[in-house]
Amino acid sequence: HVPGAIHVYWLEDLSAEDTTVATFLPSAHQAAEKLGRLGITHEKTVVAYSDGGNLYASRLWHVLAQYGHQRVALLDGGIEKWETEGRPLERGTVPPSPAGFRPRHSDCMQGTGADEIRERLDDPELRLVDVRGPAKFSGEERRAARGGHLRGAILWPWEDNLRPDGTMRDPAEIRTGAEAAGLLPDQELVTYCQGGVRAAHAALALHIAGYPRVRIYDGSSAEWGSNPALPVDSVVTGAVA
């Protein structure tokens, strides 16, 4: 790992406890305990990284942004780029120094849930953004009780925001790709995936590209696809379930 880095496991440290959907964000109380245990405070700058294009690092950004922590960045290119450039690594465990984290109201990130989305499915101001791959979007592949996508959602795969070396594309490139997919800056965008992790990466990319109204549905398809009361579109069957 990068010298001095502490380990953060997204399911244990960045997710709620005892829920039917394992990938919900922690509550404010849980976030205070979990982030404080990691030694994070609002006064400290947090630099997050992971492998796979910083996919799981974006989850840490999501949790911190949700609870008002503004001093957070991602190490562009993640651990792969760090290693490729021959930068120093170390082995072993780095114990964190526990601190007091106090959740704050966030002006830049407020999540949303299934109830609000269901009520606003016909709201022209809201645009749902499915950041998974085409097979899951169409319903050909599924990881919930039902396959397919939320009604009216636009497919915008999260990997499209990365260069081949795993670094994030320039803001202008991201914006061009988003607009080509039909995502406009004046819309209220809600990203989702299977469990909210790829959705966080895509939301971060949209923030970088200057989109001012971006939210994340952390329950994503894990919650929506398992609830028969919530409508799902399937390109494969041509039906709405």
Backbone as CSV, one residue per row, in Angstrom:
resi,resn,N_x,N_y,N_z,CA_x,CA_y,CA_z,C_x,C_y,C_z
1,HIS,0.837,-1.195,0.000,0.000,0.000,0.000,0.872,1.246,0.000
2,VAL,0.280,2.400,-0.301,0.991,3.674,-0.230,1.458,3.879,1.214
3,PRO,2.696,4.278,1.413,3.201,4.425,2.784,2.294,5.303,3.650
4,GLY,1.963,4.777,4.823,1.140,5.513,5.778,-0.344,5.355,5.598
5,ALA,-0.793,4.696,4.516,-2.228,4.566,4.260,-2.875,3.594,5.243
6,ILE,-4.072,3.920,5.685,-4.849,2.991,6.499,-5.837,2.275,5.589
7,HIS,-6.236,1.079,5.992,-7.150,0.283,5.172,-8.597,0.575,5.551
8,VAL,-9.429,0.781,4.536,-10.862,1.007,4.718,-11.596,-0.031,3.885
9,TYR,-12.423,-0.842,4.522,-13.205,-1.843,3.800,-14.620,-1.310,3.634
10,TRP,-15.054,-1.208,2.384,-16.280,-0.465,2.105,-17.519,-1.081,2.750
11,LEU,-17.623,-2.411,2.815,-18.813,-3.006,3.410,-18.836,-2.828,4.927
12,GLU,-17.702,-2.975,5.558,-17.657,-2.861,7.011,-17.617,-1.414,7.483
13,ASP,-16.824,-0.588,6.808,-16.571,0.771,7.279,-17.447,1.829,6.624
14,LEU,-18.040,1.518,5.465,-18.733,2.550,4.705,-20.163,2.164,4.341
15,SER,-20.723,1.206,5.041,-22.091,0.764,4.755,-22.879,0.643,6.054
16,ALA,-24.188,0.602,5.921,-25.068,0.482,7.080,-24.970,-0.919,7.672
17,GLU,-25.541,-1.070,8.848,-25.531,-2.354,9.529,-26.955,-2.908,9.636
18,ASP,-27.062,-4.222,9.515,-28.341,-4.918,9.754,-29.466,-4.383,8.870
19,THR,-29.232,-4.359,7.575,-30.283,-3.949,6.646,-30.518,-5.071,5.648
20,THR,-31.643,-5.022,4.980,-31.939,-6.028,3.955,-31.105,-5.807,2.701
21,VAL,-30.622,-4.594,2.515,-29.716,-4.284,1.408,-28.383,-3.898,2.017
22,ALA,-27.371,-4.718,1.777,-26.100,-4.570,2.492,-25.321,-3.323,2.104
23,THR,-25.728,-2.661,1.033,-24.925,-1.546,0.540,-25.510,-0.172,0.841
24,PHE,-26.539,-0.082,1.674,-27.031,1.223,2.089,-25.929,2.001,2.793
25,LEU,-25.951,3.321,2.665,-25.010,4.153,3.397,-25.288,4.069,4.896
26,PRO,-24.258,4.251,5.704,-24.496,4.267,7.150,-25.328,5.471,7.550
27,SER,-26.056,5.337,8.637,-26.782,6.469,9.193,-25.779,7.483,9.735
28,ALA,-26.273,8.652,10.110,-25.386,9.668,10.669,-24.689,9.150,11.921
29,HIS,-25.436,8.448,12.772,-24.844,7.898,13.989,-23.777,6.866,13.655
30,GLN,-24.088,5.979,12.723,-23.113,4.969,12.320,-21.893,5.599,11.657
31,ALA,-22.121,6.629,10.834,-20.998,7.296,10.170,-20.070,7.948,11.185
32,ALA,-20.643,8.546,12.217,-19.821,9.169,13.252,-18.917,8.126,13.899
33,GLU,-19.478,6.957,14.173,-18.693,5.905,14.825,-17.651,5.318,13.874
34,LYS,-18.067,5.009,12.654,-17.178,4.344,11.706,-16.061,5.274,11.236
35,LEU,-16.396,6.490,10.856,-15.385,7.415,10.367,-14.476,7.893,11.493
36,GLY,-15.055,8.065,12.687,-14.226,8.427,13.827,-13.228,7.343,14.164
37,ARG,-13.652,6.092,14.050,-12.756,4.968,14.303,-11.581,4.968,13.328
38,LEU,-11.803,5.485,12.122,-10.746,5.557,11.116,-9.849,6.780,11.293
39,GLY,-10.189,7.637,12.240,-9.376,8.810,12.500,-9.683,9.996,11.614
40,ILE,-10.854,9.994,10.990,-11.219,11.070,10.067,-11.942,12.180,10.820
41,THR,-11.521,13.406,10.583,-12.214,14.589,11.084,-12.383,15.568,9.935
42,HIS,-13.210,16.577,10.143,-13.430,17.576,9.093,-12.186,18.417,8.845
43,GLU,-11.268,18.445,9.800,-10.064,19.256,9.654,-8.980,18.539,8.860
44,LYS,-9.141,17.253,8.625,-8.123,16.474,7.918,-8.493,16.312,6.449
45,THR,-7.503,16.497,5.584,-7.693,16.194,4.165,-7.567,14.693,3.959
46,VAL,-8.542,14.106,3.277,-8.556,12.677,3.020,-8.252,12.438,1.544
47,VAL,-7.257,11.616,1.267,-6.948,11.196,-0.099,-7.230,9.706,-0.184
48,ALA,-8.194,9.334,-0.993,-8.624,7.942,-1.106,-8.110,7.331,-2.396
49,TYR,-7.828,6.038,-2.350,-7.461,5.317,-3.571,-7.873,3.859,-3.425
50,SER,-7.996,3.200,-4.555,-8.238,1.761,-4.579,-7.689,1.240,-5.895
51,ASP,-8.065,0.027,-6.250,-7.740,-0.450,-7.585,-8.991,-0.322,-8.445
52,GLY,-8.912,-0.818,-9.674,-10.095,-0.810,-10.524,-10.628,0.559,-10.843
53,GLY,-9.729,1.518,-11.130,-10.192,2.855,-11.490,-10.738,3.650,-10.325
54,ASN,-10.283,3.301,-9.110,-10.726,4.004,-7.895,-12.206,3.790,-7.606
55,LEU,-12.722,2.637,-8.015,-14.148,2.381,-7.827,-14.544,2.464,-6.363
56,TYR,-13.843,1.746,-5.495,-14.230,1.730,-4.088,-13.778,2.979,-3.347
57,ALA,-12.775,3.660,-3.869,-12.400,4.948,-3.292,-13.535,5.952,-3.451
58,SER,-14.291,5.843,-4.533,-15.411,6.763,-4.744,-16.502,6.547,-3.705
59,ARG,-16.583,5.341,-3.136,-17.551,5.103,-2.060,-17.187,5.923,-0.825
60,LEU,-15.886,5.997,-0.519,-15.446,6.826,0.610,-15.782,8.289,0.349
61,TRP,-15.542,8.750,-0.874,-15.936,10.124,-1.233,-17.430,10.318,-1.010
62,HIS,-18.237,9.343,-1.410,-19.686,9.447,-1.274,-20.098,9.613,0.185
63,VAL,-19.572,8.759,1.048,-19.940,8.823,2.461,-19.495,10.143,3.078
64,LEU,-18.271,10.557,2.778,-17.779,11.819,3.335,-18.580,13.005,2.813
65,ALA,-18.888,13.008,1.513,-19.678,14.102,0.946,-21.085,14.126,1.545
66,GLN,-21.657,12.960,1.784,-23.004,12.866,2.359,-23.057,13.516,3.734
67,TYR,-21.959,13.426,4.478,-21.958,13.941,5.840,-21.073,15.172,6.004
68,GLY,-20.958,15.936,4.911,-20.426,17.283,4.999,-18.926,17.438,5.029
69,HIS,-18.169,16.367,4.772,-16.707,16.482,4.744,-16.291,16.950,3.346
70,GLN,-15.670,18.126,3.272,-15.355,18.732,1.983,-13.905,18.557,1.558
71,ARG,-13.049,18.132,2.454,-11.625,18.032,2.127,-11.272,16.592,1.773
72,VAL,-11.717,16.178,0.603,-11.483,14.801,0.163,-11.149,14.804,-1.321
73,ALA,-10.211,13.964,-1.700,-9.798,13.825,-3.099,-9.475,12.366,-3.376
74,LEU,-9.461,12.000,-4.652,-9.053,10.671,-5.067,-7.683,10.745,-5.728
75,LEU,-6.848,9.759,-5.441,-5.535,9.646,-6.064,-5.745,9.151,-7.491
76,ASP,-5.610,10.029,-8.462,-5.984,9.711,-9.835,-5.192,8.511,-10.356
77,GLY,-5.906,7.541,-10.869,-5.268,6.333,-11.368,-5.124,5.246,-10.329
78,GLY,-5.388,5.566,-9.075,-5.373,4.573,-8.006,-4.024,3.920,-7.792
79,ILE,-4.063,2.763,-7.157,-2.827,2.056,-6.815,-2.094,1.568,-8.057
80,GLU,-2.828,1.291,-9.143,-2.159,0.815,-10.358,-1.203,1.860,-10.915
81,LYS,-1.654,3.097,-11.015,-0.793,4.151,-11.562,0.377,4.411,-10.611
82,TRP,0.119,4.364,-9.323,1.175,4.559,-8.331,2.291,3.525,-8.528
83,GLU,1.886,2.270,-8.712,2.863,1.201,-8.899,3.575,1.327,-10.246
84,THR,2.831,1.646,-11.289,3.415,1.777,-12.624,4.492,2.849,-12.655
85,GLU,4.312,3.911,-11.881,5.284,5.002,-11.846,6.457,4.700,-10.919
86,GLY,6.460,3.509,-10.320,7.577,3.115,-9.473,7.642,3.830,-8.144
87,ARG,6.514,4.254,-7.645,6.495,4.979,-6.376,6.579,3.991,-5.213
88,PRO,6.963,4.465,-4.017,7.218,3.548,-2.897,5.956,2.866,-2.381
89,LEU,6.141,1.633,-1.926,5.075,0.847,-1.312,5.582,0.285,0.004
90,GLU,4.663,-0.033,0.874,5.047,-0.692,2.112,4.042,-1.790,2.437
91,ARG,4.455,-2.727,3.267,3.591,-3.831,3.687,3.217,-3.659,5.148
92,GLY,2.257,-4.459,5.567,1.869,-4.421,6.959,0.642,-3.563,7.201
93,THR,0.213,-3.525,8.439,-0.983,-2.790,8.835,-0.615,-1.457,9.464
94,VAL,-1.340,-0.425,9.090,-1.162,0.900,9.693,-2.374,1.162,10.583
95,PRO,-2.225,1.132,11.886,-3.388,1.346,12.766,-3.841,2.804,12.734
96,PRO,-5.128,3.049,12.563,-5.614,4.434,12.593,-5.608,4.979,14.012
97,SER,-5.606,6.290,14.113,-5.715,6.966,15.407,-7.136,7.488,15.539
98,PRO,-7.985,6.861,16.333,-9.393,7.258,16.438,-9.555,8.744,16.769
99,ALA,-10.596,9.318,16.230,-10.878,10.743,16.437,-12.390,10.920,16.500
100,GLY,-12.815,12.148,16.680,-14.240,12.429,16.752,-14.748,12.989,15.438
101,PHE,-15.585,12.232,14.739,-16.189,12.722,13.494,-17.630,13.115,13.765
102,ARG,-17.973,14.338,13.395,-19.327,14.837,13.600,-19.996,15.078,12.256
103,PRO,-20.992,14.279,11.900,-21.687,14.471,10.628,-22.288,15.867,10.525
104,ARG,-22.197,16.444,9.361,-22.761,17.760,9.090,-23.711,17.676,7.905
105,HIS,-24.580,18.674,7.806,-25.442,18.775,6.632,-24.581,19.068,5.406
106,SER,-24.891,18.395,4.316,-24.132,18.584,3.083,-24.909,19.429,2.094
107,ASP,-24.241,20.438,1.547,-24.856,21.259,0.509,-24.634,20.684,-0.886
108,CYS,-23.680,19.757,-1.015,-23.329,19.251,-2.344,-23.813,17.826,-2.588
109,MET,-24.241,17.112,-1.554,-24.626,15.721,-1.757,-25.742,15.319,-0.795
110,GLN,-26.897,15.038,-1.359,-27.992,14.449,-0.603,-28.506,13.268,-1.400
111,GLY,-28.567,12.112,-0.770,-29.013,10.918,-1.460,-30.522,10.900,-1.657
112,THR,-30.998,9.818,-2.244,-32.428,9.646,-2.445,-32.745,8.166,-2.275
113,GLY,-34.024,7.854,-2.112,-34.436,6.487,-1.879,-35.560,6.061,-2.790
114,ALA,-35.986,4.811,-2.632,-36.976,4.229,-3.522,-38.306,4.971,-3.482
115,ASP,-38.736,5.420,-2.307,-40.034,6.087,-2.201,-40.066,7.376,-3.005
116,GLU,-39.022,8.182,-2.857,-38.993,9.441,-3.613,-38.922,9.181,-5.111
117,ILE,-38.100,8.223,-5.513,-37.961,7.942,-6.942,-39.284,7.451,-7.518
118,ARG,-39.971,6.562,-6.816,-41.255,6.062,-7.314,-42.251,7.204,-7.490
119,GLU,-42.272,8.132,-6.554,-43.194,9.258,-6.656,-42.842,10.200,-7.804
120,ARG,-41.577,10.184,-8.220,-41.132,11.154,-9.228,-40.766,10.514,-10.568
121,LEU,-41.214,9.294,-10.814,-40.874,8.623,-12.063,-41.335,9.407,-13.289
122,ASP,-42.397,10.158,-13.149,-42.924,10.933,-14.285,-42.544,12.406,-14.200
123,ASP,-41.642,12.739,-13.294,-41.201,14.119,-13.130,-40.171,14.448,-14.210
124,PRO,-40.472,15.385,-15.116,-39.523,15.702,-16.194,-38.237,16.346,-15.699
125,GLU,-38.233,16.819,-14.447,-37.027,17.437,-13.900,-36.014,16.386,-13.440
126,LEU,-36.467,15.130,-13.277,-35.609,14.082,-12.751,-35.172,13.150,-13.872
127,ARG,-33.872,12.868,-13.915,-33.332,11.930,-14.903,-32.574,10.833,-14.173
128,LEU,-33.013,9.587,-14.332,-32.351,8.437,-13.735,-31.227,7.970,-14.645
129,VAL,-30.077,7.661,-14.042,-28.877,7.315,-14.807,-28.385,5.945,-14.355
130,ASP,-28.510,4.955,-15.230,-28.047,3.594,-14.941,-26.595,3.490,-15.409
131,VAL,-25.677,3.268,-14.472,-24.254,3.297,-14.805,-23.661,1.888,-14.909
132,ARG,-24.521,0.867,-14.974,-24.042,-0.498,-15.162,-23.759,-0.735,-16.650
133,GLY,-23.543,-1.994,-17.023,-23.306,-2.334,-18.418,-24.589,-2.610,-19.169
134,PRO,-24.516,-2.723,-20.500,-25.711,-2.936,-21.319,-26.478,-4.209,-20.981
135,ALA,-25.783,-5.301,-20.627,-26.479,-6.563,-20.351,-27.357,-6.469,-19.109
136,LYS,-26.879,-5.788,-18.093,-27.687,-5.616,-16.877,-28.794,-4.602,-17.122
137,PHE,-28.517,-3.574,-17.891,-29.535,-2.570,-18.212,-30.696,-3.215,-18.964
138,SER,-30.386,-4.099,-19.916,-31.430,-4.709,-20.736,-32.204,-5.778,-19.997
139,GLY,-31.601,-6.365,-18.949,-32.225,-7.461,-18.238,-31.681,-8.814,-18.640
140,GLU,-30.748,-8.826,-19.597,-30.137,-10.091,-20.006,-29.380,-10.736,-18.840
141,GLU,-28.700,-9.892,-18.043,-28.059,-10.350,-16.821,-28.770,-9.692,-15.645
142,ARG,-28.872,-10.413,-14.549,-29.516,-9.823,-13.385,-28.849,-10.303,-12.111
143,ARG,-28.866,-9.429,-11.103,-28.326,-9.761,-9.786,-29.351,-9.505,-8.690
144,ALA,-30.571,-9.277,-9.098,-31.676,-9.118,-8.156,-32.793,-10.049,-8.603
145,ALA,-33.917,-10.041,-7.890,-35.029,-10.923,-8.239,-35.528,-10.653,-9.652
146,ARG,-35.438,-9.401,-10.077,-35.880,-9.025,-11.425,-34.753,-8.286,-12.123
147,GLY,-34.594,-8.537,-13.407,-33.608,-7.826,-14.191,-34.207,-6.595,-14.847
148,GLY,-33.366,-5.859,-15.550,-33.826,-4.664,-16.237,-33.416,-3.401,-15.512
149,HIS,-34.039,-2.284,-15.874,-33.652,-0.988,-15.334,-34.868,-0.214,-14.852
150,LEU,-34.603,0.813,-14.062,-35.675,1.676,-13.584,-36.318,2.376,-14.779
151,ARG,-37.625,2.531,-14.712,-38.372,3.082,-15.835,-37.850,4.464,-16.231
152,GLY,-37.538,4.609,-17.508,-37.091,5.891,-18.031,-35.614,6.174,-17.879
153,ALA,-34.861,5.241,-17.296,-33.443,5.483,-17.045,-32.644,5.523,-18.341
154,ILE,-31.550,6.267,-18.307,-30.600,6.342,-19.416,-29.377,5.513,-19.060
155,LEU,-28.878,4.738,-20.011,-27.662,3.951,-19.807,-26.437,4.836,-20.025
156,TRP,-25.570,4.881,-19.009,-24.327,5.675,-19.077,-23.259,4.949,-18.263
157,PRO,-22.585,3.938,-18.839,-21.657,3.097,-18.074,-20.546,3.894,-17.402
158,TRP,-20.288,3.568,-16.146,-19.320,4.325,-15.353,-17.908,4.243,-15.933
159,GLU,-17.552,3.112,-16.566,-16.195,2.961,-17.090,-15.873,3.949,-18.206
160,ASP,-16.915,4.489,-18.849,-16.673,5.425,-19.950,-15.977,6.700,-19.478
161,ASN,-15.966,6.942,-18.185,-15.330,8.147,-17.653,-13.850,7.947,-17.337
162,LEU,-13.334,6.770,-17.637,-11.937,6.462,-17.362,-11.138,6.323,-18.651
163,ARG,-9.882,6.735,-18.590,-8.951,6.453,-19.673,-8.466,5.015,-19.551
164,PRO,-7.801,4.486,-20.585,-7.304,3.108,-20.502,-6.379,2.847,-19.316
165,ASP,-5.677,3.881,-18.833,-4.772,3.682,-17.693,-5.471,3.827,-16.348
166,GLY,-6.785,3.982,-16.349,-7.542,4.064,-15.106,-7.658,5.448,-14.516
167,THR,-7.090,6.460,-15.155,-7.241,7.832,-14.674,-8.564,8.411,-15.178
168,MET,-9.052,9.419,-14.484,-10.317,10.033,-14.848,-10.132,10.916,-16.080
169,ARG,-11.078,10.868,-16.974,-11.030,11.725,-18.150,-11.165,13.193,-17.741
170,ASP,-10.743,14.077,-18.625,-10.852,15.506,-18.360,-12.328,15.899,-18.231
171,PRO,-12.615,16.953,-17.456,-14.011,17.374,-17.291,-14.743,17.599,-18.605
172,ALA,-14.068,18.196,-19.591,-14.731,18.454,-20.874,-15.100,17.150,-21.578
173,GLU,-14.236,16.140,-21.475,-14.530,14.843,-22.084,-15.721,14.181,-21.402
174,ILE,-15.744,14.240,-20.088,-16.859,13.643,-19.347,-18.157,14.343,-19.713
175,ARG,-18.110,15.645,-19.763,-19.321,16.419,-20.076,-19.820,16.107,-21.486
176,THR,-18.893,15.990,-22.438,-19.279,15.668,-23.809,-19.959,14.306,-23.880
177,GLY,-19.380,13.322,-23.186,-19.983,11.998,-23.176,-21.336,11.977,-22.498
178,ALA,-21.458,12.721,-21.423,-22.732,12.768,-20.701,-23.813,13.430,-21.546
179,GLU,-23.479,14.529,-22.181,-24.465,15.215,-23.007,-24.867,14.370,-24.208
180,ALA,-23.904,13.613,-24.756,-24.222,12.728,-25.880,-25.200,11.632,-25.462
181,ALA,-25.145,11.249,-24.188,-26.065,10.238,-23.671,-27.419,10.830,-23.308
182,GLY,-27.535,12.161,-23.334,-28.798,12.811,-23.005,-28.877,13.366,-21.608
183,LEU,-27.714,13.491,-20.937,-27.670,14.043,-19.589,-27.297,15.512,-19.670
184,LEU,-28.209,16.372,-19.258,-28.014,17.815,-19.403,-27.767,18.466,-18.047
185,PRO,-26.939,19.516,-18.022,-26.576,20.148,-16.745,-27.745,20.732,-15.974
186,ASP,-28.847,21.077,-16.658,-29.964,21.673,-15.944,-30.919,20.629,-15.372
187,GLN,-30.629,19.345,-15.578,-31.464,18.284,-15.045,-31.012,17.887,-13.639
188,GLU,-31.927,17.317,-12.871,-31.575,16.695,-11.610,-31.282,15.229,-11.900
189,LEU,-30.042,14.829,-11.729,-29.605,13.495,-12.109,-29.492,12.604,-10.880
190,VAL,-29.954,11.371,-10.997,-29.821,10.374,-9.942,-29.113,9.158,-10.536
191,THR,-27.920,8.870,-10.060,-27.179,7.711,-10.549,-27.508,6.487,-9.698
192,TYR,-27.503,5.323,-10.346,-27.688,4.073,-9.616,-26.975,2.956,-10.357
193,CYS,-26.718,1.856,-9.647,-26.072,0.678,-10.239,-26.694,-0.553,-9.594
194,GLN,-25.870,-1.446,-9.068,-26.398,-2.586,-8.321,-26.507,-2.279,-6.841
195,GLY,-25.435,-1.678,-6.269,-25.435,-1.399,-4.844,-24.883,-0.052,-4.463
196,GLY,-24.830,0.883,-5.406,-24.466,2.257,-5.080,-23.004,2.608,-5.208
197,VAL,-22.120,1.640,-5.482,-20.685,1.942,-5.553,-20.318,2.542,-6.903
198,ARG,-20.667,1.867,-7.979,-20.420,2.442,-9.309,-21.207,3.733,-9.495
199,ALA,-22.373,3.806,-8.860,-23.173,5.034,-8.922,-22.418,6.203,-8.312
200,ALA,-21.643,5.944,-7.243,-20.851,7.006,-6.627,-19.741,7.466,-7.562
201,HIS,-19.093,6.521,-8.235,-18.025,6.873,-9.172,-18.571,7.762,-10.291
202,ALA,-19.728,7.384,-10.838,-20.328,8.175,-11.909,-20.768,9.544,-11.415
203,ALA,-21.304,9.607,-10.200,-21.720,10.894,-9.633,-20.520,11.812,-9.446
204,LEU,-19.414,11.243,-8.983,-18.198,12.041,-8.833,-17.739,12.581,-10.175
205,ALA,-17.793,11.747,-11.210,-17.413,12.202,-12.543,-18.291,13.363,-13.002
206,LEU,-19.589,13.279,-12.731,-20.500,14.362,-13.113,-20.195,15.636,-12.331
207,HIS,-19.861,15.497,-11.049,-19.463,16.667,-10.267,-18.210,17.303,-10.866
208,ILE,-17.243,16.466,-11.226,-16.009,16.973,-11.823,-16.308,17.711,-13.121
209,ALA,-17.292,17.220,-13.871,-17.651,17.831,-15.150,-18.518,19.069,-14.993
210,GLY,-18.844,19.440,-13.762,-19.577,20.678,-13.525,-21.082,20.535,-13.463
211,TYR,-21.591,19.323,-13.312,-23.036,19.139,-13.163,-23.426,19.483,-11.728
212,PRO,-24.334,20.430,-11.537,-24.602,20.921,-10.179,-25.631,20.140,-9.380
213,ARG,-26.448,19.312,-10.054,-27.565,18.655,-9.356,-27.464,17.147,-9.563
214,VAL,-26.609,16.516,-8.771,-26.373,15.079,-8.894,-26.631,14.418,-7.547
215,ARG,-27.403,13.352,-7.553,-27.684,12.592,-6.348,-27.427,11.116,-6.626
216,ILE,-27.363,10.319,-5.562,-27.059,8.904,-5.684,-28.161,8.091,-4.996
217,TYR,-28.631,7.067,-5.685,-29.584,6.119,-5.088,-28.762,4.930,-4.604
218,ASP,-28.449,4.905,-3.313,-27.531,3.886,-2.811,-28.163,2.499,-2.768
219,GLY,-29.473,2.413,-2.625,-30.131,1.106,-2.665,-30.058,0.463,-4.029
220,SER,-30.113,1.293,-5.064,-29.936,0.891,-6.455,-30.754,-0.358,-6.800
221,SER,-30.270,-1.150,-7.749,-31.028,-2.305,-8.225,-31.153,-3.404,-7.186
222,ALA,-30.232,-3.438,-6.219,-30.338,-4.436,-5.158,-31.650,-4.275,-4.402
223,GLU,-32.064,-3.038,-4.180,-33.339,-2.781,-3.514,-34.492,-2.768,-4.500
224,TRP,-34.342,-1.991,-5.578,-35.447,-1.787,-6.517,-35.860,-3.104,-7.195
225,GLY,-34.865,-3.872,-7.647,-35.174,-5.097,-8.376,-35.745,-6.201,-7.514
226,SER,-35.619,-6.067,-6.197,-36.135,-7.089,-5.291,-37.517,-6.765,-4.755
227,ASN,-38.043,-5.599,-5.118,-39.358,-5.174,-4.629,-40.364,-5.207,-5.774
228,PRO,-41.279,-6.175,-5.805,-42.218,-6.290,-6.927,-43.164,-5.109,-7.060
229,ALA,-43.243,-4.256,-6.062,-44.116,-3.088,-6.151,-43.487,-1.956,-6.949
230,LEU,-42.196,-2.082,-7.279,-41.493,-1.025,-7.991,-41.317,-1.417,-9.458
231,PRO,-41.673,-0.526,-10.420,-41.661,-0.899,-11.840,-40.258,-1.005,-12.415
232,VAL,-40.049,-2.046,-13.222,-38.785,-2.294,-13.894,-39.043,-2.458,-15.383
233,ASP,-38.243,-1.806,-16.219,-38.310,-1.974,-17.661,-37.285,-3.012,-18.089
234,SER,-37.669,-3.893,-18.996,-36.759,-4.909,-19.514,-36.741,-4.850,-21.020
235,VAL,-35.584,-4.519,-21.599,-35.460,-4.463,-23.056,-35.554,-5.870,-23.636
236,VAL,-35.064,-6.860,-22.880,-35.057,-8.235,-23.362,-36.470,-8.736,-23.616
237,THR,-37.357,-8.528,-22.662,-38.721,-9.029,-22.791,-39.657,-8.014,-23.425
238,GLY,-39.226,-6.746,-23.429,-40.095,-5.694,-23.927,-41.247,-5.392,-23.014
239,ALA,-41.143,-5.859,-21.765,-42.257,-5.732,-20.829,-41.862,-4.856,-19.665
240,VAL,-42.859,-4.405,-18.960,-42.656,-3.655,-17.723,-43.155,-4.523,-16.577
241,ALA,-42.268,-4.802,-15.597,-42.647,-5.633,-14.471,-42.920,-4.784,-13.246
